[in-house]
Amino acid sequence: MIQITSKALQKTISIERVIRKIQGDEEGPTIIFFSGIHGNETAGVFALNEVLNLLNSNKINIRGTIYAISGNLKALELCQRYIENDLNRLWTKPNIEALKNKNNFNIEEQEQIELYHLLQNILNTNKPPFYFIDLHTTSGKTLPFITINDALINRKFSKLFPVPIVLGIEEYLNGPLLSYINEKGYLSLGFESGQHYELAAIKNSISFVNLTLVFSGVIKKEDIDFNLHFNRLKIASKNKTHFFEIIYLHKIKAKETFKMQQGFNNFQSINKKTVLAMSDNTVVKSKYKAKIFMPLYQAKGSEGFFIIKNIKPFFLKLSALLRRVKADNLFILFPGVSWENKEKKVLQVNLKTAKFLVKPLFHLLGYRNKQIDKTHLKLYNRERVAKVAMYKNELWYKKRC
């Protein structure tokens, strides 16, 4: 058990790995909330502690099972993003396999092993459908927003919330927990509730957790002040419910001296040549007329800033249609494109012979690329692994939207 403190609430609580588990009296889904994967992001921990305590004390009828899990316990105790390694960048298959053959582990690897075994136990001992929600905060000022790996089940569930939704982060980050879970086909969302130590970040997380429980059918709308929670997020997000796509990441290199220009807020519009940062005494200017996303205003972290742009509704509808008819089967008719294996989950692309296949086309069909070398890409499709059958009977899935 550890103690963590909220600067916003001026309050200290004691928590364990499982903050709380609530087993309902009726059968239903299994909801797994993660919080504090980064140790300086305590808002989600306090939000989960409050919501689940209230559910328990008010004796609200629960369908299914709710888990509230804390992430990096050692870092939470010290209120640091991480101690030795970023725990939210370790969830790759090679990293997980490597842990099986190691005897000595650093702090984050120990945390990862515990979370991995807990995750496997939850999946083995609980009933589907499974929902995974990861609660975060940002170093800069922000509207609340959702980040998802681009599968249609994630899109459809995300649209229920009155906040912006950002696609494509998996293409730029290596090893987030939610990408690992998405690779297994489960519905999963990341929610960024606000700036690290603001009271609003806790309140927004409380509202998001409550709405998640309602939308997934775990509790009834009448069991909570639904309008309060919905309107809180709607107002905080300034009525922005658009889909956005990441188009650029400034990745901070080893030994690079990086300093973000002061005053940028998340989702702020920027022009070409807007000065964004200093890198090794060189000015970093925007190459796009778009929006700044997650500017880095903390000591730790290797992502300097992202740039995002709006996605037009037409392209969202077109991509959904193309995915449902598995139009990506046509890709292998082009020279330089082949399936990695018979499961047809990963495409290999030789850039020398397939230059005409541009990134937006792959994105339409749910593919996000990882460069292998200068001439080859591997493209991973969340749609082909998504466990759609697990969610097709859920009320939110049946709704037209």
C-alpha positions in Angstrom: 0.0 0.0 0.0 1.2 3.5 -0.8 0.1 7.0 -0.1 -0.5 9.6 -2.8 -1.3 13.2 -2.6 -3.5 15.5 -4.7 -2.3 19.0 -4.9 -5.7 20.2 -6.3 -7.6 18.6 -3.4 -4.9 19.0 -0.8 -5.7 15.4 0.2 -3.8 12.2 0.7 -5.2 8.7 0.2 -3.7 5.2 0.6 -4.1 2.8 -2.4 -3.0 -0.6 -3.5 -2.6 -2.0 -7.1 -6.3 -2.7 -7.2 -7.8 0.6 -5.9 -11.2 -1.1 -5.7 -13.1 -4.0 -7.3 -16.9 -4.1 -7.4 -18.7 -7.3 -8.3 -22.2 -6.7 -9.4 -25.2 -8.8 -8.5 -26.2 -9.2 -12.2 -24.3 -10.5 -15.1 -22.8 -7.8 -17.4 -19.6 -6.5 -18.9 -16.2 -6.2 -17.2 -14.8 -2.6 -17.1 -11.1 -2.1 -16.3 -10.0 1.4 -15.5 -6.3 2.2 -15.4 -4.9 5.3 -13.7 -1.5 6.5 -12.7 0.4 4.7 -15.5 2.5 7.9 -15.3 3.2 8.7 -11.6 2.7 12.5 -11.9 -0.9 11.9 -13.2 -2.9 11.3 -10.1 -6.2 12.8 -11.1 -7.5 9.5 -12.4 -6.6 7.7 -9.2 -8.5 10.2 -7.0 -11.5 10.1 -9.5 -11.8 6.3 -9.4 -11.4 6.2 -5.7 -14.3 8.7 -5.3 -16.6 7.2 -7.9 -16.3 3.6 -6.8 -16.6 4.5 -3.1 -19.8 6.4 -3.9 -21.2 3.5 -5.9 -20.5 1.2 -3.0 -21.9 3.4 -0.3 -25.0 4.3 -2.2 -25.6 0.6 -2.9 -26.2 1.3 -6.6 -27.1 -1.9 -8.6 -24.2 -3.0 -10.7 -24.3 -5.2 -13.8 -21.0 -7.0 -14.3 -17.6 -6.2 -12.7 -15.6 -3.0 -12.3 -11.9 -2.8 -11.7 -10.0 0.3 -10.8 -6.3 -0.3 -11.2 -3.3 2.0 -10.3 -0.3 1.8 -12.6 3.2 2.9 -11.6 3.0 2.6 -7.8 6.6 3.6 -7.2 6.3 6.7 -9.4 2.9 7.6 -8.0 4.4 7.6 -4.5 7.1 10.1 -5.6 4.8 12.0 -8.0 7.2 11.4 -10.9 6.3 10.5 -14.5 8.5 7.4 -14.1 11.6 6.3 -12.2 13.8 4.5 -14.8 11.6 3.9 -17.9 8.3 5.2 -19.1 5.8 2.4 -18.1 3.5 3.4 -20.9 6.2 2.7 -23.6 7.1 -0.8 -22.6 4.1 -2.8 -23.9 5.6 -4.3 -27.0 5.7 -8.0 -27.8 9.6 -8.1 -27.8 9.7 -6.3 -24.4 7.2 -8.7 -22.9 8.9 -11.7 -24.2 12.3 -10.4 -23.0 10.9 -10.2 -19.4 10.3 -13.9 -19.4 14.1 -14.6 -19.7 15.3 -12.0 -17.3 16.3 -12.4 -13.6 16.9 -8.8 -12.7 14.3 -6.1 -13.3 14.3 -2.4 -13.0 11.4 -0.6 -11.2 9.1 -0.2 -14.2 9.7 -3.7 -15.4 8.6 -5.0 -11.9 5.5 -2.8 -12.2 4.8 -4.1 -15.7 5.1 -7.8 -14.6 2.6 -7.2 -11.9 0.2 -5.4 -14.3 0.6 -8.1 -16.9 -0.3 -10.9 -14.5 -3.2 -9.0 -13.1 -4.5 -8.3 -16.7 -4.2 -12.0 -17.6 -6.1 -13.0 -14.4 -8.9 -10.5 -15.1 -9.3 -11.8 -18.7 -9.3 -15.4 -17.5 -11.7 -15.1 -14.6 -14.3 -12.5 -15.8 -16.9 -12.5 -18.5 -16.9 -10.4 -21.7 -17.5 -7.9 -23.1 -14.3 -6.2 -21.8 -13.8 -2.5 -21.8 -10.4 -0.9 -21.1 -10.2 2.7 -20.1 -6.9 4.5 -19.4 -7.1 7.8 -17.5 -4.4 10.4 -18.1 -3.6 14.2 -17.8 -1.3 16.5 -19.7 1.5 18.8 -18.9 -0.1 21.7 -20.8 -3.5 23.2 -20.6 -6.1 21.2 -22.6 -9.7 20.5 -23.3 -10.6 17.0 -22.2 -10.3 14.5 -25.1 -10.2 10.8 -26.0 -7.3 9.0 -27.8 -8.0 5.7 -29.6 -6.4 3.2 -31.8 -8.3 3.4 -35.0 -10.8 0.5 -34.8 -14.5 1.0 -35.5 -15.6 -0.4 -32.1 -13.4 2.3 -30.5 -14.8 5.0 -32.7 -18.4 4.0 -32.1 -18.1 3.9 -28.3 -16.0 7.1 -28.2 -18.7 9.1 -30.1 -21.0 8.7 -27.1 -18.9 11.2 -25.1 -19.1 15.0 -25.8 -15.4 15.5 -26.2 -12.9 15.6 -29.2 -11.5 12.2 -30.4 -7.9 11.8 -31.7 -7.0 8.9 -34.0 -3.7 7.5 -35.0 -1.5 7.9 -31.9 -0.4 4.3 -32.2 1.5 5.2 -35.3 3.8 7.6 -33.4 4.2 5.9 -30.0 5.9 2.6 -29.4 4.6 0.5 -26.5 1.5 2.2 -24.9 -0.5 -0.1 -22.7 -3.7 0.5 -24.8 -2.0 -0.4 -28.1 -1.1 -3.8 -26.5 -4.7 -4.3 -25.5 -6.0 -3.2 -28.9 -3.7 -5.8 -30.6 -5.7 -8.4 -28.7 -8.9 -6.9 -30.2 -10.6 -5.4 -27.1 -12.3 -2.0 -27.0 -10.0 0.5 -25.3 -10.0 4.3 -24.9 -7.5 6.8 -23.4 -9.0 9.8 -21.7 -7.0 12.9 -21.0 -9.0 14.9 -18.5 -7.0 18.1 -18.1 -3.7 19.6 -16.8 -1.9 17.5 -14.2 -2.7 19.3 -11.0 -5.9 21.1 -11.8 -9.1 20.4 -9.9 -10.9 20.3 -13.2 -8.9 17.3 -14.3 -10.2 15.3 -11.4 -13.8 16.5 -11.9 -13.6 15.7 -15.7 -12.3 12.2 -14.8 -15.1 11.6 -12.4 -17.6 12.5 -15.1 -15.9 10.4 -17.7 -15.9 7.3 -15.4 -19.6 7.8 -14.6 -20.5 8.2 -18.2 -18.5 5.1 -19.2 -20.4 3.0 -16.6 -23.7 4.3 -18.0 -22.9 3.8 -21.7 -21.5 0.3 -21.1 -24.7 -0.7 -19.2 -23.0 -1.3 -15.9 -25.2 1.2 -14.1 -28.4 3.0 -15.1 -28.6 6.6 -16.3 -31.0 7.3 -13.4 -28.5 6.1 -10.8 -26.3 9.2 -11.2 -26.7 12.8 -12.1 -26.2 12.0 -15.8 -26.8 15.5 -17.1 -24.3 17.1 -14.7 -21.6 14.7 -15.9 -22.4 15.0 -19.6 -22.7 18.8 -19.5 -19.5 19.1 -17.5 -17.5 17.5 -20.3 -19.5 19.2 -23.0 -18.7 22.6 -21.5 -15.1 21.8 -20.7 -14.5 20.6 -24.3 -16.2 23.8 -25.7 -18.7 21.7 -27.6 -15.9 20.2 -29.8 -16.8 16.6 -30.7 -14.8 16.4 -33.9 -12.5 13.6 -34.9 -8.8 14.6 -35.3 -5.8 12.8 -36.8 -2.2 13.1 -35.8 -0.1 14.1 -38.7 3.3 14.9 -37.1 5.3 14.2 -34.0 8.5 16.0 -32.9 10.4 13.2 -31.3 13.1 14.3 -28.8 16.4 12.6 -29.6 18.8 11.3 -27.0 20.9 14.2 -25.6 18.7 16.8 -27.5 18.1 20.0 -25.6 14.4 20.7 -26.1 12.3 23.6 -24.8 8.7 24.2 -25.8 7.7 27.8 -26.4 5.5 29.0 -23.5 1.7 29.7 -23.8 0.5 26.9 -26.2 -2.7 25.2 -25.2 -3.9 21.8 -26.6 -6.0 22.1 -29.8 -4.7 25.6 -30.3 -4.6 26.6 -34.0 -1.2 27.3 -35.5 0.0 28.4 -38.9 3.0 27.4 -41.0 6.2 28.8 -39.6 4.7 29.4 -36.2 7.7 29.1 -33.7 6.9 26.1 -31.5 10.1 25.2 -29.7 13.9 25.4 -29.4 15.9 22.3 -30.2 19.7 22.5 -29.5 19.5 26.3 -29.9 17.7 25.9 -33.2 14.2 27.3 -33.8 11.6 24.7 -34.5 8.8 26.0 -36.7 5.5 24.4 -37.8 5.3 23.0 -41.3 1.6 22.8 -41.1 -1.5 25.0 -40.8 -3.2 22.8 -38.2 -3.5 22.5 -34.4 -0.9 21.9 -31.7 -1.4 18.8 -29.6 0.1 17.7 -26.3 3.0 20.3 -26.1 5.6 19.1 -23.6 5.8 21.3 -20.5 7.5 18.8 -18.1 11.0 17.6 -17.5 10.4 13.9 -18.5 9.0 12.7 -21.8 10.4 12.0 -25.3 7.5 13.5 -27.3 8.0 17.2 -27.8 4.7 18.0 -29.4 2.2 16.6 -31.9 0.3 18.3 -34.7 -3.3 17.3 -35.6 -5.9 18.1 -38.2 -9.7 17.7 -38.5 -11.0 14.6 -40.2 -14.0 15.4 -42.4 -17.1 13.3 -41.7 -17.3 12.0 -45.3 -13.9 10.2 -44.9 -15.0 8.7 -41.6 -18.1 7.2 -43.2 -16.1 6.1 -46.3 -13.5 4.3 -44.2 -16.2 2.5 -42.2 -17.8 1.3 -45.4 -14.5 0.2 -46.9 -13.6 -1.7 -43.8 -16.9 -3.5 -43.5 -16.5 -4.9 -47.0 -12.8 -5.7 -46.4 -11.6 -3.6 -49.3 -8.0 -4.0 -48.1 -8.0 -7.4 -49.8 -7.4 -5.5 -53.0 -4.1 -4.1 -51.7 -2.2 -7.3 -52.5 -3.1 -7.0 -56.2 -0.6 -4.1 -56.3 3.1 -4.9 -56.8 5.2 -4.6 -53.7 2.3 -5.4 -51.3 1.8 -8.7 -49.5 0.4 -10.2 -46.3 3.0 -10.9 -43.7 1.3 -14.3 -42.9 -1.9 -16.2 -43.6 -3.8 -14.5 -40.7 -3.9 -11.3 -42.9 -3.4 -8.9 -40.0 -0.2 -7.2 -41.2 0.7 -5.9 -44.6 4.3 -5.6 -45.9 5.0 -2.8 -48.3 8.0 -2.4 -50.5 8.3 1.4 -50.9 10.4 1.1 -54.1 7.5 -0.6 -56.0 4.5 0.7 -54.1 5.2 4.4 -54.0 1.7 5.2 -55.3 0.0 3.8 -52.1 -0.1 6.9 -49.9 -0.6 7.0 -46.2 -4.2 8.4 -46.3 -5.3 5.4 -48.3 -4.0 3.0 -45.7 -5.5 5.0 -42.9 -9.0 4.8 -44.6 -8.8 1.0 -44.2 -7.5 1.0 -40.7 -3.8 0.5 -41.2 -1.1 2.4 -39.3 2.4 2.0 -40.4 5.7 1.1 -38.6 8.8 1.7 -40.7 11.1 -1.3 -40.8 13.9 0.3 -42.8 14.3 2.9 -45.6 12.5 0.7 -48.2 9.9 -1.3 -46.3 6.9 -0.7 -44.1 4.8 -3.0 -41.9 1.2 -1.9 -41.7 -1.0 -3.1 -38.8 -4.7 -3.3 -39.0 -6.8 -2.9 -35.8 -10.0 -3.8 -37.7 -9.0 -7.3 -38.6 -8.2 -8.2 -35.0 -11.1 -6.3 -33.3 -13.4 -8.6 -31.4 -16.5 -7.1 -32.9 -18.7 -10.1 -32.1 -18.0 -9.5 -28.4 -19.7 -6.1 -28.6 -22.4 -6.5 -31.3 -25.2 -7.0 -28.8 -24.3 -4.0 -26.7 -26.9 -1.2 -26.9 -24.4 1.5 -28.0 -23.2 -0.8 -30.9 -26.7 -1.2 -32.2 -27.3 2.5 -32.4 -27.1 4.3 -35.7 -24.5 7.1 -35.6 
